[in-house]
Amino acid sequence: MAVPDLSSSASRSPCPEDAAEPVRDEEIGALFAPLANFPIAILAVSGGADSVALMHLASRWARQHSPRTKLLVATVDHALREASRVEADWVGREARALGLDHETLTWVDDKPSSGIQDAARDARYRLLAARARSCAASGPVAIVTAHTEDDQAETLLMRLARGSGLDGLTAMSEQRALDEQCVLLRPLLGVSGARLRATLRAAKLKWLEDPSNDADRFERVRLRKAGAALAGLGLTNDKLALSARRLGRAQAALDAGVRTLQEATRLDLHGGAFASFDRATWLAAPEELRLRLLARLITSYGEQAEPLRLAQLEALEDRLTDAVFEGATLGGAAVSRHGSAVRVFRELGRAPLHTFPLPPGATEVWDGRFRVSTSVEVSDIPEVRALGLDAFAQLRQQLDMPRDLPARAAATLPAFWRGAELIIVPYFAALPGVSPAWGTAKRLYSAEFLG
Protein backbone atom coordinates (compact mmCIF):
# COMPACT_ATOMS: atom_id res chain seq x y z
CA MET A 1 0.00 0.00 0.00
CA ALA A 2 1.41 3.38 -1.00
CA VAL A 3 2.55 5.82 1.64
CA PRO A 4 0.94 9.28 1.48
CA ASP A 5 3.11 12.10 0.18
CA LEU A 6 3.79 14.09 3.35
CA SER A 7 5.09 17.63 3.65
CA SER A 8 6.59 19.28 6.69
CA SER A 9 9.21 21.81 7.66
CA ALA A 10 11.86 19.18 7.08
CA SER A 11 10.80 18.56 3.49
CA ARG A 12 10.72 22.16 2.35
CA SER A 13 13.41 24.45 1.08
CA PRO A 14 13.33 28.06 2.29
CA CYS A 15 10.96 30.35 0.40
CA PRO A 16 9.42 33.78 1.03
CA GLU A 17 6.31 32.33 2.64
CA ASP A 18 8.44 30.88 5.44
CA ALA A 19 8.40 34.37 6.92
CA ALA A 20 4.62 34.11 7.44
CA GLU A 21 3.49 34.33 11.03
CA PRO A 22 1.74 31.29 12.60
CA VAL A 23 -1.79 31.74 13.91
CA ARG A 24 -1.45 32.95 17.49
CA ASP A 25 -3.29 31.43 20.46
CA GLU A 26 -5.03 34.72 21.17
CA GLU A 27 -6.56 34.69 17.64
CA ILE A 28 -8.12 31.26 17.95
CA GLY A 29 -10.97 32.28 20.24
CA ALA A 30 -12.32 34.89 17.80
CA LEU A 31 -11.76 32.74 14.69
CA PHE A 32 -13.73 29.78 15.98
CA ALA A 33 -16.25 31.54 18.22
CA PRO A 34 -19.21 30.79 15.85
CA LEU A 35 -18.71 27.05 16.47
CA ALA A 36 -19.85 27.50 20.07
CA ASN A 37 -23.43 27.86 18.79
CA PHE A 38 -23.47 24.23 17.63
CA PRO A 39 -23.47 21.06 19.74
CA ILE A 40 -21.78 19.21 16.87
CA ALA A 41 -19.28 20.53 14.31
CA ILE A 42 -18.11 18.39 11.39
CA LEU A 43 -14.61 19.36 10.26
CA ALA A 44 -14.02 18.69 6.55
CA VAL A 45 -10.40 17.51 6.47
CA SER A 46 -8.81 16.25 3.26
CA GLY A 47 -5.27 16.02 4.63
CA GLY A 48 -3.95 19.09 2.84
CA ALA A 49 -2.16 21.79 4.80
CA ASP A 50 -5.18 24.10 5.15
CA SER A 51 -7.56 21.42 6.43
CA VAL A 52 -4.98 19.80 8.74
CA ALA A 53 -4.34 23.23 10.24
CA LEU A 54 -8.12 23.65 10.64
CA MET A 55 -8.30 20.35 12.52
CA HIS A 56 -5.49 21.23 14.93
CA LEU A 57 -6.68 24.80 15.51
CA ALA A 58 -10.30 23.75 16.06
CA SER A 59 -9.19 21.03 18.47
CA ARG A 60 -7.15 23.57 20.42
CA TRP A 61 -10.10 25.99 20.44
CA ALA A 62 -12.52 23.33 21.74
CA ARG A 63 -10.19 22.36 24.60
CA GLN A 64 -9.65 25.97 25.63
CA HIS A 65 -13.02 27.59 24.91
CA SER A 66 -15.85 25.13 24.26
CA PRO A 67 -15.27 21.56 25.51
CA ARG A 68 -19.02 20.83 25.13
CA THR A 69 -18.85 21.23 21.35
CA LYS A 70 -18.32 17.79 19.83
CA LEU A 71 -15.91 17.82 16.90
CA LEU A 72 -16.20 15.12 14.25
CA VAL A 73 -13.58 14.91 11.49
CA ALA A 74 -14.88 13.81 8.09
CA THR A 75 -12.75 13.00 5.06
CA VAL A 76 -14.41 12.65 1.67
CA ASP A 77 -12.79 9.96 -0.44
CA HIS A 78 -13.66 10.90 -4.01
CA ALA A 79 -12.20 7.58 -5.23
CA LEU A 80 -10.44 9.36 -8.09
CA ARG A 81 -6.91 8.19 -7.20
CA GLU A 82 -5.54 4.90 -5.91
CA ALA A 83 -3.97 6.61 -2.90
CA SER A 84 -7.14 8.37 -1.75
CA ARG A 85 -8.20 5.69 0.73
CA VAL A 86 -4.70 5.55 2.21
CA GLU A 87 -4.76 9.31 2.61
CA ALA A 88 -8.15 9.20 4.31
CA ASP A 89 -6.83 6.57 6.71
CA TRP A 90 -3.85 8.84 7.49
CA VAL A 91 -6.22 11.69 8.35
CA GLY A 92 -8.12 9.28 10.59
CA ARG A 93 -4.99 8.44 12.57
CA GLU A 94 -4.11 12.13 12.93
CA ALA A 95 -7.64 12.93 14.12
CA ARG A 96 -7.69 10.12 16.66
CA ALA A 97 -4.32 11.26 17.99
CA LEU A 98 -6.09 14.51 18.89
CA GLY A 99 -8.89 12.58 20.56
CA LEU A 100 -11.36 13.29 17.72
CA ASP A 101 -13.73 10.87 16.02
CA HIS A 102 -13.14 10.38 12.30
CA GLU A 103 -15.25 9.09 9.43
CA THR A 104 -14.48 8.54 5.76
CA LEU A 105 -17.32 9.43 3.36
CA THR A 106 -16.91 7.81 -0.05
CA TRP A 107 -18.19 9.15 -3.36
CA VAL A 108 -19.44 5.95 -4.99
CA ASP A 109 -21.33 7.44 -7.96
CA ASP A 110 -20.13 7.14 -11.54
CA LYS A 111 -17.62 9.88 -12.31
CA PRO A 112 -18.24 12.34 -15.17
CA SER A 113 -15.84 12.54 -18.11
CA SER A 114 -15.62 16.33 -17.82
CA GLY A 115 -16.08 18.95 -15.12
CA ILE A 116 -14.66 16.56 -12.58
CA GLN A 117 -13.66 19.20 -10.03
CA ASP A 118 -17.13 20.76 -9.98
CA ALA A 119 -18.74 17.34 -9.72
CA ALA A 120 -16.37 16.35 -6.91
CA ARG A 121 -17.16 19.55 -5.02
CA ASP A 122 -20.90 18.95 -5.34
CA ALA A 123 -20.48 15.36 -4.16
CA ARG A 124 -18.35 16.52 -1.23
CA TYR A 125 -20.97 18.92 0.06
CA ARG A 126 -23.76 16.43 -0.56
CA LEU A 127 -22.00 13.76 1.52
CA LEU A 128 -21.08 16.20 4.29
CA ALA A 129 -24.62 17.59 4.46
CA ALA A 130 -26.11 14.09 4.61
CA ARG A 131 -23.79 13.22 7.49
CA ALA A 132 -24.73 16.46 9.26
CA ARG A 133 -28.44 15.76 8.93
CA SER A 134 -27.93 12.29 10.38
CA CYS A 135 -26.81 13.76 13.70
CA ALA A 136 -29.12 16.80 13.78
CA ALA A 137 -31.28 15.33 16.55
CA SER A 138 -28.95 17.03 19.04
CA GLY A 139 -29.53 20.42 17.41
CA PRO A 140 -28.14 22.36 14.44
CA VAL A 141 -24.91 20.99 12.98
CA ALA A 142 -22.01 22.99 11.54
CA ILE A 143 -19.96 21.81 8.57
CA VAL A 144 -16.60 23.55 8.92
CA THR A 145 -14.31 23.96 5.92
CA ALA A 146 -10.75 25.31 5.63
CA HIS A 147 -11.33 27.90 2.91
CA THR A 148 -8.74 30.64 3.25
CA GLU A 149 -8.02 34.15 2.03
CA ASP A 150 -6.24 32.53 -0.94
CA ASP A 151 -9.39 30.62 -1.93
CA GLN A 152 -11.32 33.86 -1.69
CA ALA A 153 -8.93 35.59 -4.10
CA GLU A 154 -8.80 32.67 -6.55
CA THR A 155 -12.59 32.44 -6.65
CA LEU A 156 -12.82 36.15 -7.47
CA LEU A 157 -10.37 35.77 -10.36
CA MET A 158 -12.12 32.69 -11.73
CA ARG A 159 -15.45 34.47 -11.73
CA LEU A 160 -13.95 37.57 -13.31
CA ALA A 161 -12.75 35.34 -16.14
CA ARG A 162 -16.37 34.22 -16.65
CA GLY A 163 -17.68 37.78 -16.75
CA SER A 164 -19.68 37.33 -13.55
CA GLY A 165 -21.84 40.11 -12.19
CA LEU A 166 -21.80 41.41 -8.63
CA ASP A 167 -23.26 38.28 -7.04
CA GLY A 168 -20.56 36.13 -8.61
CA LEU A 169 -17.75 38.43 -7.52
CA THR A 170 -18.77 38.87 -3.90
CA ALA A 171 -16.87 37.21 -1.12
CA MET A 172 -17.52 33.71 0.10
CA SER A 173 -19.61 34.07 3.24
CA GLU A 174 -18.19 33.05 6.60
CA GLN A 175 -21.54 31.44 7.45
CA ARG A 176 -24.27 30.10 5.19
CA ALA A 177 -27.31 27.98 5.98
CA LEU A 178 -27.49 24.85 3.83
CA ASP A 179 -30.90 23.93 5.23
CA GLU A 180 -32.78 24.20 8.52
CA GLN A 181 -30.51 21.65 10.20
CA CYS A 182 -27.12 22.40 8.71
CA VAL A 183 -24.89 25.50 8.51
CA LEU A 184 -21.65 25.88 6.55
CA LEU A 185 -18.91 27.73 8.46
CA ARG A 186 -15.63 29.05 7.01
CA PRO A 187 -13.69 30.40 10.02
CA LEU A 188 -10.37 30.82 8.18
CA LEU A 189 -11.46 33.10 5.32
CA GLY A 190 -9.40 35.95 6.75
CA VAL A 191 -6.25 33.83 7.13
CA SER A 192 -3.74 33.15 4.37
CA GLY A 193 -2.63 29.66 3.45
CA ALA A 194 0.96 30.73 4.16
CA ARG A 195 0.03 31.43 7.79
CA LEU A 196 -1.64 28.04 8.15
CA ARG A 197 1.42 26.26 6.78
CA ALA A 198 3.57 28.33 9.11
CA THR A 199 1.35 27.16 11.98
CA LEU A 200 1.93 23.52 11.05
CA ARG A 201 5.66 23.97 10.61
CA ALA A 202 5.98 25.72 13.98
CA ALA A 203 4.33 22.70 15.62
CA LYS A 204 6.40 20.24 13.51
CA LEU A 205 3.25 18.78 12.01
CA LYS A 206 2.91 17.09 8.62
CA TRP A 207 0.29 17.27 5.92
CA LEU A 208 -0.49 15.58 2.59
CA GLU A 209 0.35 16.87 -0.87
CA ASP A 210 -2.37 16.23 -3.45
CA PRO A 211 -0.75 15.68 -6.89
CA SER A 212 -3.76 17.34 -8.54
CA ASN A 213 -2.54 20.62 -7.00
CA ASP A 214 0.11 20.68 -9.75
CA ALA A 215 -2.19 19.66 -12.61
CA ASP A 216 -2.36 22.55 -15.06
CA ARG A 217 -5.61 21.23 -16.55
CA PHE A 218 -7.40 22.70 -13.52
CA GLU A 219 -8.20 26.42 -13.63
CA ARG A 220 -7.55 26.99 -9.93
CA VAL A 221 -4.08 25.46 -10.24
CA ARG A 222 -3.21 27.70 -13.17
CA LEU A 223 -4.29 30.76 -11.19
CA ARG A 224 -2.25 29.64 -8.20
CA LYS A 225 0.85 29.27 -10.33
CA ALA A 226 0.27 32.74 -11.77
CA GLY A 227 0.18 34.18 -8.25
CA ALA A 228 3.69 35.63 -8.33
CA ALA A 229 3.07 37.45 -11.61
CA LEU A 230 -0.26 38.81 -10.35
CA ALA A 231 1.32 39.93 -7.09
CA GLY A 232 3.91 41.83 -9.09
CA LEU A 233 1.04 43.82 -10.57
CA GLY A 234 -0.35 44.54 -7.12
CA LEU A 235 -3.01 41.80 -7.36
CA THR A 236 -2.02 40.07 -4.13
CA ASN A 237 -4.39 37.60 -2.51
CA ASP A 238 -5.06 39.86 0.44
CA LYS A 239 -6.03 42.77 -1.85
CA LEU A 240 -8.25 40.55 -4.00
CA ALA A 241 -9.94 39.12 -0.90
CA LEU A 242 -10.49 42.66 0.37
CA SER A 243 -12.19 43.59 -2.90
CA ALA A 244 -14.42 40.53 -2.62
CA ARG A 245 -15.46 41.53 0.90
CA ARG A 246 -16.23 45.08 -0.22
CA LEU A 247 -18.30 43.77 -3.10
CA GLY A 248 -20.13 41.62 -0.58
CA ARG A 249 -20.99 44.77 1.35
CA ALA A 250 -22.50 46.27 -1.80
CA GLN A 251 -24.46 43.08 -2.40
CA ALA A 252 -25.91 43.26 1.11
CA ALA A 253 -27.11 46.81 0.42
CA LEU A 254 -28.78 45.69 -2.82
CA ASP A 255 -30.44 42.79 -1.01
CA ALA A 256 -31.91 45.30 1.43
CA GLY A 257 -33.15 47.32 -1.55
CA VAL A 258 -34.86 44.25 -2.99
CA ARG A 259 -36.64 43.60 0.30
CA THR A 260 -37.92 47.19 0.24
CA LEU A 261 -39.06 46.73 -3.36
CA GLN A 262 -40.93 43.55 -2.45
CA GLU A 263 -42.93 45.50 0.08
CA ALA A 264 -43.54 48.42 -2.27
CA THR A 265 -44.79 46.15 -5.08
CA ARG A 266 -47.00 44.20 -2.62
CA LEU A 267 -45.29 40.96 -3.56
CA ASP A 268 -47.50 37.97 -2.71
CA LEU A 269 -46.08 34.43 -2.90
CA HIS A 270 -49.56 32.82 -2.69
CA GLY A 271 -48.28 29.89 -0.65
CA GLY A 272 -46.04 28.74 -3.47
CA ALA A 273 -48.71 28.44 -6.16
CA PHE A 274 -47.51 31.59 -7.91
CA ALA A 275 -46.04 35.01 -7.17
CA SER A 276 -47.58 38.33 -8.09
CA PHE A 277 -46.43 41.92 -7.80
CA ASP A 278 -47.48 45.37 -9.01
CA ARG A 279 -45.91 46.04 -12.39
CA ALA A 280 -46.01 49.87 -12.29
CA THR A 281 -44.17 50.07 -8.97
CA TRP A 282 -41.64 47.53 -10.20
CA LEU A 283 -41.03 49.54 -13.38
CA ALA A 284 -40.32 52.68 -11.31
CA ALA A 285 -37.46 50.95 -9.42
CA PRO A 286 -33.78 51.00 -10.51
CA GLU A 287 -33.00 48.35 -13.12
CA GLU A 288 -30.64 46.39 -10.86
CA LEU A 289 -33.35 45.98 -8.23
CA ARG A 290 -35.89 44.97 -10.88
CA LEU A 291 -33.51 42.29 -12.16
CA ARG A 292 -32.79 40.96 -8.70
CA LEU A 293 -36.42 40.64 -7.70
CA LEU A 294 -37.22 38.90 -10.97
CA ALA A 295 -34.26 36.53 -10.55
CA ARG A 296 -35.31 35.57 -7.03
CA LEU A 297 -38.82 34.68 -8.12
CA ILE A 298 -37.70 32.71 -11.17
CA THR A 299 -35.22 30.79 -9.00
CA SER A 300 -37.87 30.07 -6.34
CA TYR A 301 -40.58 28.93 -8.72
CA GLY A 302 -38.59 27.55 -11.63
CA GLU A 303 -36.56 24.76 -9.98
CA GLN A 304 -33.58 25.63 -12.17
CA ALA A 305 -30.47 23.60 -11.29
CA GLU A 306 -28.10 25.98 -13.06
CA PRO A 307 -27.76 29.68 -12.17
CA LEU A 308 -29.67 32.05 -14.42
CA ARG A 309 -27.61 33.63 -17.16
CA LEU A 310 -27.57 37.38 -16.64
CA ALA A 311 -27.95 38.11 -20.36
CA GLN A 312 -31.15 36.04 -20.53
CA LEU A 313 -32.52 37.69 -17.40
CA GLU A 314 -31.78 41.15 -18.83
CA ALA A 315 -33.57 40.24 -22.06
CA LEU A 316 -36.65 39.11 -20.13
CA GLU A 317 -36.61 42.24 -17.96
CA ASP A 318 -36.43 44.35 -21.11
CA ARG A 319 -39.45 42.55 -22.58
CA LEU A 320 -41.41 43.05 -19.35
CA THR A 321 -41.05 46.81 -19.70
CA ASP A 322 -42.85 46.66 -23.04
CA ALA A 323 -46.52 47.64 -22.80
CA VAL A 324 -47.55 44.75 -25.09
CA PHE A 325 -45.76 42.03 -23.11
CA GLU A 326 -48.00 39.03 -22.44
CA GLY A 327 -45.73 36.23 -21.32
CA ALA A 328 -42.42 34.37 -21.53
CA THR A 329 -40.54 31.50 -19.90
CA LEU A 330 -37.09 31.34 -18.33
CA GLY A 331 -35.31 28.93 -16.04
CA GLY A 332 -38.29 26.60 -15.69
CA ALA A 333 -40.63 29.46 -14.71
CA ALA A 334 -43.44 31.17 -16.60
CA VAL A 335 -43.71 34.97 -16.37
CA SER A 336 -46.96 36.60 -17.45
CA ARG A 337 -48.88 39.85 -17.18
CA HIS A 338 -52.36 39.90 -15.66
CA GLY A 339 -53.88 43.37 -15.59
CA SER A 340 -51.64 45.58 -13.47
CA ALA A 341 -49.75 42.63 -11.99
CA VAL A 342 -46.87 40.43 -13.08
CA ARG A 343 -47.15 36.73 -12.25
CA VAL A 344 -44.39 34.14 -11.90
CA PHE A 345 -45.07 30.41 -11.54
CA ARG A 346 -43.66 27.00 -12.43
CA GLU A 347 -43.60 26.33 -16.16
CA LEU A 348 -45.89 23.48 -17.16
CA GLY A 349 -45.40 21.12 -20.07
CA ARG A 350 -41.80 21.51 -21.20
CA ALA A 351 -40.42 18.86 -18.84
CA PRO A 352 -42.21 16.35 -16.56
CA LEU A 353 -42.42 17.33 -12.91
CA HIS A 354 -40.97 15.08 -10.26
CA THR A 355 -42.71 11.90 -9.12
CA PHE A 356 -41.64 9.69 -6.22
CA PRO A 357 -43.10 7.47 -3.45
CA LEU A 358 -43.04 8.88 0.08
CA PRO A 359 -43.10 6.29 2.90
CA PRO A 360 -44.83 7.00 6.24
CA GLY A 361 -42.89 9.46 8.39
CA ALA A 362 -40.69 10.59 5.51
CA THR A 363 -39.81 14.10 4.35
CA GLU A 364 -38.39 15.02 0.94
CA VAL A 365 -37.99 18.08 -1.25
CA TRP A 366 -40.27 17.93 -4.28
CA ASP A 367 -39.38 19.78 -7.49
CA GLY A 368 -36.97 21.97 -5.53
CA ARG A 369 -39.95 24.08 -4.38
CA PHE A 370 -41.81 22.22 -1.64
CA ARG A 371 -40.87 20.16 1.39
CA VAL A 372 -43.40 17.31 1.40
CA SER A 373 -44.02 15.05 4.39
CA THR A 374 -46.16 12.12 5.48
CA SER A 375 -47.14 11.28 9.04
CA VAL A 376 -46.03 8.01 10.63
CA GLU A 377 -49.75 7.25 10.87
CA VAL A 378 -50.03 6.86 7.09
CA SER A 379 -50.72 3.18 6.42
CA ASP A 380 -49.46 2.88 2.85
CA ILE A 381 -46.87 4.54 0.59
CA PRO A 382 -48.46 7.33 -1.41
CA GLU A 383 -46.91 8.89 -4.48
CA VAL A 384 -46.11 12.59 -4.73
CA ARG A 385 -46.62 14.10 -8.14
CA ALA A 386 -48.03 17.23 -9.74
CA LEU A 387 -51.79 17.82 -9.58
CA GLY A 388 -52.13 18.26 -13.34
CA LEU A 389 -54.64 20.24 -15.38
CA ASP A 390 -57.32 17.53 -15.57
CA ALA A 391 -57.39 16.90 -11.82
CA PHE A 392 -57.44 20.62 -11.14
CA ALA A 393 -60.37 21.10 -13.51
CA GLN A 394 -62.33 18.47 -11.56
CA LEU A 395 -61.43 20.02 -8.20
CA ARG A 396 -62.48 23.43 -9.47
CA GLN A 397 -66.02 22.13 -9.90
CA GLN A 398 -66.06 20.87 -6.31
CA LEU A 399 -64.22 23.59 -4.39
CA ASP A 400 -64.50 27.32 -3.96
CA MET A 401 -61.14 28.19 -5.56
CA PRO A 402 -59.39 31.57 -5.36
CA ARG A 403 -60.44 33.48 -8.46
CA ASP A 404 -56.93 34.76 -9.19
CA LEU A 405 -55.31 31.30 -9.23
CA PRO A 406 -53.97 30.49 -12.74
CA ALA A 407 -54.87 26.97 -13.82
CA ARG A 408 -51.37 26.29 -15.18
CA ALA A 409 -49.88 27.32 -11.84
CA ALA A 410 -52.31 25.17 -9.85
CA ALA A 411 -51.51 22.19 -12.08
CA THR A 412 -47.89 22.27 -10.88
CA LEU A 413 -48.75 22.02 -7.16
CA PRO A 414 -47.64 18.86 -5.31
CA ALA A 415 -50.41 16.34 -4.68
CA PHE A 416 -50.50 12.98 -2.91
CA TRP A 417 -51.82 10.09 -4.96
CA ARG A 418 -52.73 6.45 -4.43
CA GLY A 419 -52.46 5.17 -7.98
CA ALA A 420 -55.05 7.17 -9.97
CA GLU A 421 -56.83 8.26 -6.78
CA LEU A 422 -56.12 11.78 -5.56
CA ILE A 423 -55.61 11.69 -1.78
CA ILE A 424 -55.04 15.37 -1.03
CA VAL A 425 -53.60 18.62 -2.32
CA PRO A 426 -52.12 20.25 0.82
CA TYR A 427 -52.22 23.73 -0.76
CA PHE A 428 -56.01 23.59 -1.13
CA ALA A 429 -56.56 21.83 2.18
CA ALA A 430 -54.89 24.79 3.94
CA LEU A 431 -57.06 27.47 2.31
CA PRO A 432 -59.76 29.02 4.52
CA GLY A 433 -63.20 27.71 3.68
CA VAL A 434 -61.92 24.90 1.47
CA SER A 435 -62.88 21.66 3.17
CA PRO A 436 -63.53 18.74 0.83
CA ALA A 437 -63.87 15.20 2.04
CA TRP A 438 -60.20 15.03 2.98
CA GLY A 439 -60.98 14.94 6.70
CA THR A 440 -58.05 13.72 8.80
CA ALA A 441 -55.82 13.61 5.70
CA LYS A 442 -55.04 17.28 6.40
CA ARG A 443 -52.81 16.31 9.31
CA LEU A 444 -51.28 13.27 7.63
CA TYR A 445 -49.87 14.96 4.53
CA SER A 446 -48.14 18.33 4.17
CA ALA A 447 -46.34 20.47 1.61
CA GLU A 448 -44.35 23.55 2.65
CA PHE A 449 -43.19 26.07 0.07
CA LEU A 450 -39.43 26.71 0.33
CA GLY A 451 -39.33 30.04 -1.48
N, C-alpha and C positions, 0 to 999 in steps of 0.2 A: 504494500500500500504506500502510495507516494506521501512524502512529508510536505506539509504546507510550506510555502515560500514565506519565511518570516523576515521582518525588518526590525531593526532596533538601532540604538546609538552605536553599537559595535559594527554594524553592517553598512554604515553610511560614511561617505567622505564629507568633509566640511563643505558647506554651501551657505549662501547668505541667510537662508531661513533659520539656520542654527542659532542666529541671534534673537529669534523670537522668544518672547517671555512666556513661561508656563502659566497656566491658569492658577491664580492664587486662591488659597483657602478662603479668604474673605470674600471672593467673588462667587463662590459656589452657592451660598445661601440665596442670593438674588437670582442667579441663573435658573435654579431648579425650584424656586418657591411655588410656581403653579402646580407642581406635582403633588403638593400637600393637600390639594382639593380632591384627590382621588384615592380610594382605598387600595386600588391596584393600578400599577403602571407597567406596561409591556414595553421593554426596551428593544428596539429593532437593531440587532448587532450582526453585521455581516462578517466581521473580523478585520476590516480595514481600519486604518489608523483613527479616523474620525469616530467610528462607532465603538471601537475598543476604548477610546478616551471617554466617550459618553458613558459606557458601562462603569468604568472606574470612578468617574466624577459623580455619577448618580448614586453609586454605592456609598461613596464617602458622604454625600449629602444626606442620604437616608439615615446613616449611622449618627450623624451629628445633629440633624434637624428634624427628621420625621421618621422615627423607627417604626411607626404604625403603618406606613405606606409599604405595601408588599411590592417588591420589584420582581418581575419575571422577564428573563432574557429570551428572546425569540430570534432564531436565525432562519431565514427563508432559503431553502436549497432549491435553486431554479433548475437543477438537473441539466445544466447546459455544458458543464465540463466534468471530466472524470474525477477531478480533485474536489469537487464541491462538497461531497459528503464528508470527506476527511476534514475539510476546513470547518464545516459545521460542528463536527465532533471536537475540534480544537477549541472553538468558541465555547462549547459546552464545558470543557475542562476548566477554561479560564473563568467562566461564570461561577462554577461550583467552588472554585478556589476562593471566591469572594463571598461564598455562602448564599449564592443566588440560584434559584431554580432556572433550568434551561430547557427549551423545547426546540426541535427542528421542524419547520413547516415546509413540506415539499410540494413544489409545483408539478403536478402529475399530468396536466393537460398536454395535448399535442402542441408542439411549438410552431409558430408561424415561420414562413420562409423569409419574410421581410419585416421591418419594424420591430425587431426582437427586443430592443431596449425598452420601447414603450410598452410592449406586451408584458415584459418581465416586471416592469414597474406596476402595471395594473394588477398583475397576479400577486405581487408582493403585498400591496395594500388590501387586496381582497382576502388573502389568507390571514393577514394580521387583524383585519376587522372582524373576521369570523371568529378568530381566537378570542378577541376582546369581548364579543357578544356572548361567548360561551361562559364567561365568568362575570357577567354584568349583574348577577343576582345580588352581589355585595354592594352594588352602587355603580356609578359611572366609571368607565375604564379609560385610561389614557394610553394611547400609542405614542411612544416617544422616539423620534428619529434624530439622527446626528447631522442634519443639514447645517451647513456653516455659512459664513459670510462669502466664502468662495463659491458655494453653490448658488447663492443669491445673485452674485455677479454673473456667473455663467448662464444662468437662466435668463437674465435680462438680455445678454448678448444674443442668445439663441432666438429669443422672441423678436428682438430687433431685426434679425436676419429674415424673419418671416413677415415683417411688416405689421406686427401686432399693434393694436390700439392701446389705449391707456390700461384697460383691464389686464391685457397680456403682459404689460411692462411693469406692473406694480409688484411690490415686494411679496415674497412668500410670507404668509401670516405666521406669527409665533403660535397661534392657537386657532384651530378650525374644527367645528363639529362635523363629524362624519355621519352621525345619526343621533338619535336620542340617547343612546347608550354609550357612545364611543366618541372621544375627542382626540384629535391629532395635535401633539405638542412638538415644537421645535425650539428647545431652550438654548441652542448654540448658534442661532442665526447671527448674533452679533460677535461671534468669535471666529477668527481665521483658522484655517486648517493648519497653518504653520505653528500657531500657538498650541493646538491640540497635540501635534507631533512633539513639540517641545515638552509638553506635559508628560507624555509617555517616556521620552528619553530621560527626563529628569528623574523619573521613578524606575528607570531601567526595565521598562516593560516592552514587550514585543507586539507586533501586529502582522497581519497577512498582507501580501501584495497580490492584487488581482491582475493577472496578465492582460485582461481586457482594458485596463487603464492605460495601456500603451498602444491600443489598436486604433489606428488612424481612421478606420471606417466609421467610427462613432464621432458624432458632431461634438459632444462634450469634451472628448479627448483632444480633438483638434484645437478647440478653444483653449484648453488648459495649456497645450504646448505653445500656443501663441501668446501666452500670458506675459512673457518678458517683453515682447515687441509692443504689446498694448500698454504695458506699464511705462515703457519709454515715451509713449505719447500722452502720458498722464492718466490713462484709463486703468488705474489700479483697482484691484478687487474692492478695497474699502470705499473708493469713490463711486464705483458702480453700484455697490450695495446701498450707499447713501442715496443715490439717485432713485433707486427702486423704492426705498422707504418714503422719500418725498413724493413720489408718484402715488404711493399708497395713501398718503395723506390727502392728495387731490381726489383720489377715487372715493375716499370716505365722505368728502364734502359733496360729491356728485350723488352718492347713494342717499345722503340726507335730502338732497334736492328732489330725487325721485320719490321719496316717501311723501314729501310735501305735495308733489304733483299728483300722486295717487289720491290724496285727500281732496285736492282742488277739483279733480276730474270726477269725483265721486265713484272711484273704482269699486266695483262689486264683483267678487269672485264666484258668487252664486253656488257656494258649496262644492265647487269643482266641476259643475256642469259646463259653465262657460264664464268668461269675464266680459264685463262691459264698462265703458267709461265715456265721458262726454267728449265728443270730438272737437268742439269749438275751443274748449279750455285747453285741450291737449295741443291744438294747433298754435295757440298763443304762447306756448312754452318754448324755451331754447331748444334747438335741434338736438343737442346731445342728450338732454333729458327726455325728449320724445323717443329717441332711439333706445334709450336704456329701459324705459317703461315697456316699450313694445317687445324688446328682447326678453325681458323677464317673463312676460305673459306667454310668449311663444315657447320659451323653455319650459315653463310650468305645465302648459297644456299640450305641447307637441310631442313629448317623450322622444326628443332628439338625442341620440347618443353622442353625436359629434357637436362641438361648439358651432354656433351660427357664424357664417361668414359675414364679416362686416359689410362687404360690398352688396351682398344680397339683401341684408337688412336695410341698408341705405336706399336701395332701389324700391323696396316695399314701402318704406316711410315716405319716399317721394310720391309714390302712387297714391298713398292715403291722403296726401294734401290736395289731390285733384278732386274737384267738385263732383265729377262723374264716376268716381271710384265706387265699385260695387262689391268686389271681393277678390281674394287671392289666397294662395297657400304658401307656407314656408316652414321648413323644419318640422313637418308633421302636424302643423296647426293650420286651421282655416281662420282667416281674418276677413270680416265682412262689415258693411255699414248698414245700420238699421235706424232710420230716422236721424236723430241727432247723436246717436251713440255708435261707437265702434265695438264690435264683438270679436272675441278670440275664443276658439274652442278646438278640440281635437279633430283633426282631419279624418273623414270617414271614407273608406273605399279604396284608397290607394294601396294600402297594405293591411293584412288581417291583424286585428287586435289580439292581444295575448289570451291564451286559454290554458288553464291548468287546474288539476284537482287540489282541494284544500282540506286536509284531514281535520278531525275534531281537535280544537285547541291550538290550531296552527295560525300563524300570521305571515303574510308575504306581501311584497310590493307588486301591485298589478299595473302594467303598462307605464311604469315609472311615475304614475300620478296619484295612485290611491294605495293606502295600506289596508289590506283586506284581512279579516279575521273570522274564525269560527269559534264558538264556545265548545268547551269540553263536553257539553251536554248534547251536542249534535251526534246523532246515532249513525249516520252514514258519511260518505265522502262526497260532498257536492263539488260541482265544477264552477269555476269562476270564469266568466266570459262576458263580452259586451252584450248589452241589452238588444241591440239591433233595431232597425226601423220597423219591421213587422210587429215585433213584440211591443214596441212603444205605441204603435198605432192602436193595438188592442187595449193597452192600458189606458190610453187617452179616452177611450169610450167609457171606461169604468171609473176613472178617478178625476177629481177636480184639479187639473194640472195648472201650473203657473202659465199665464197667457204669453209671457215673454220668453218662454223656453223654446229654443230652436229644436226642431225634430232631429236634425243631424247631430246636434250636440248631445241630446238625450240618448240617442242610439249608441253613443260611445261610453255610456256610464257602465260601471261594473255591476253585474247581476250574478246571483247564485242560482245554479240550475241543477236539476236532477234529471239527466237525460234531456228530453224535450220539454220537461215541466219547469216553468219558472217558479222558483221558491220565493225570492224576494229581491227587490232593488232597494238597497239601504238608503239611497238618496231620496227616493219617494217616501219611504217609510218614516223618514225623519221630518218631512214637511208638515207644518201645522194643518190639521184638518184632513189630512190624507190618511185614511185608515182602512185599507182593504182587508181582506180575510187573511192577513199575514199573522195576526195574533201574536203569540209568544215568539215568533220568528224574529221579531224586532230586536230581541235581546240575544239571539243566538248568532246573528250574522251582522257584520259591520264593515263599513268602508269609509276611511278617513282620507280626505284630500290632503296631499302633501305640499301643495303650492303655497 
